[in-house]
Amino acid sequence: MTADTTTRRKRPAETEAVLDAVVVGAGFAGMYMLHRLRGLGFSARVFEAGSGVGGTWYWNRYPGARCDVESMQYSFSFSEELDQEWNWSEKYAPQPEILSYANHVADRFDLRRDIVFDTRVTATTFDEVEKRWLIETDRGDKVLAKFCIMAVGCLSAPNRPNFAGIGDFRGPIYHTGEWPHQGVDFTGLRVGVIGTGSSAIQSIPIIAQQAASLTVFQRTATWSVPARNESLTPEYLQAAKADYPALRAKARGRPTGFYFPFNMKPALEAAPEERERQYEEAWARGGLPFLGSYGDLLFEKAANDTIADFARRKIGELVKDPVTADLLCPDNVFGCKRLCVDTGYFETYNMPHVKLVDVSRTPIERFTANGIEVNGVEYRLDAVVCATGFAAMTGSFDKIVITGRNGLTLAEKWRAGPRAYLGIASAGFPNLFTITGPGSPSVLASMIQAIEQHVDWLADCMSHMRDVGATTIEPKPEDEDAWVEHVNEVSTVSLRSTCSSWYVGTNIPGRPRVFMPYIGGFPVYVQKCNEVMSSGFDGFVLGGAPASNAAPQVRYTERWRVPIDIDVISPAAVAAKRVPVV
């Protein structure tokens, strides 16, 4: 599989350093964690496998890659000066612009001097005597740190397919999550795309403009709505920035962690013509807020059927060939998997050189030297794009041998599914923190909001430990068990638990089926984290502190004292278990 061949910079291995903290990953989480640690006077080092900052937006450079959260909200909120000085050009920022933003942040806050690039962490081991972590890398580094903070990302371990004969194919094979940094020119080529998830839906219209022919191999159709992307005018930017703090506050109070108008009324109580008008207006606006057309869409199957039927009709209107249109219509719950947003995706199948191949009933059999074989038919190709997604949530942890107390590895503990208290820490692994880990809202919220909340919580926690003289912190097993049970229980309230998706790990063969993110809503989760902290870290054990957990009083970041926005609580969810819409 083709990968970027950037030459790694030579440097001597680091073997003498003793630090307060090591951060793994220099995406948005790693950068902000470093910034907060520095501000508190902690010594820190960041190890990053890539040659630059940006994480997801460093690696995912496939054609058409862009964010599905509006750029004015998909950005850091910790610095009002940063908010005012950066200007986004589009409603939904493209990958190059987001990467430029990440580099701007790294430069503005002088972060690079504490980031070691081109270096992959291979192992972290807790020393029970010294109460420190030994962090080892593929460059021979052996660094000691009191805290080890995993900022490895939720969608950062590409799911590389292992089809029979894949090594026999004579052309290049690309993965959307590991796109060559020099780009790819498909002009005049016969291209095959495997997968129809988010990266495929974004890239297929662009690839189709270049390729002589494009064959898309689809196992599962995906729901997608038009993005309605547009340029942002200077007048819009000026008005938005004038009231930026209020927008940020409203976003923190929403279950998704970002703000958009939401109709809390139940779809089932609306007249059919009213529902049709509501859906038409939401479709015209575009984007993820389409799922906020009514408050019961992710809780009542009959309600969900109304929006699914509407979306199927739209696909039928956009795709001229009825057989192709039918194949592109999902047969699962609308929004059960992550909803995609697109620009001209369905219309692309009207182009005469674009073909859709259904591999749901007759899977891809093998790669040949000249293409891909399905049901005895060889589709001749010059290049293949694997838009096959990621080993979500835990895939990056699997790449590192993480060893805690008594020689227990995280991989062994998580064999039946990830177990973590608040998605922040796991019992048996003192002072090991996971930013947006399993059991937190993470991918079900705006990622940067989720990142900032975790980083601020961790920074406040570490500062408190220093105040009270604590050497270690880890969850109590019984509290961790209760939280994992709560995460699983809450997931059953939503229709999102009813289908196979990367939320439950079913896209990776052999993975246990566990709903990994917390679906109870961002502000509900923040409130729980605040309660844990203000009660002296209830559910955690602080080791080595001469004083009690609660003394001195814990100080935590003011902006996370978030009220729950009761205007977006679904009546159906309230009647069930008081779980807000996500």
Secondary structure, 3 states (H helix, E strand, C coil): CCCCCCCCCCCCCCCCCEEEEEEECCCHHHHHHHHHHHHCCCCEEEECCCCCCCCHHHHCCCCCCECCCCCCCCCCCCCHHHHHHCCCCECCCEHHHHHHHHHHHHHHCCCHHHEECCCCEEEEEEECCCCEEEEEECCCCEEEEEEEEECCCCCCCECCCCCCCHHHCCCCEEEHHHCCCCCCCCCCCEEEEECCCHHHHHHHHHHHHHCCEEEEEECCCCCEEECCCCECCHHHHHHHHHCHHHHHHHHHCCCCCCCCCCCCCCHHHCCHHHHHHHHHHHHHHCCHHHHHCCCCCCCCHHHHHHHHHHHHHHHHHHCCCHHHHHHCCCCCCCCCCCCEEECCHHHHCCCCCEEEEECCCCCEEEEECCEEEECCEEEECCEEEECCCECCCCHHHHCCEEECHHHCEHHHHCCCCCCCECCCECCCCCCEEECCCCCCCHHHCCHHHHHHHHHHHHHHHHHHHHHHCCCEEEECHHHHHHHHHHHHHHHCCCHHHHCCCCCCCCCCCCCCCCCCCCCCCHHHHHHHHHHHHHCCCCCEEEECCCCCCCCCCCCCCHHHCCCCCHHHCCHHHHHHCCCCCC
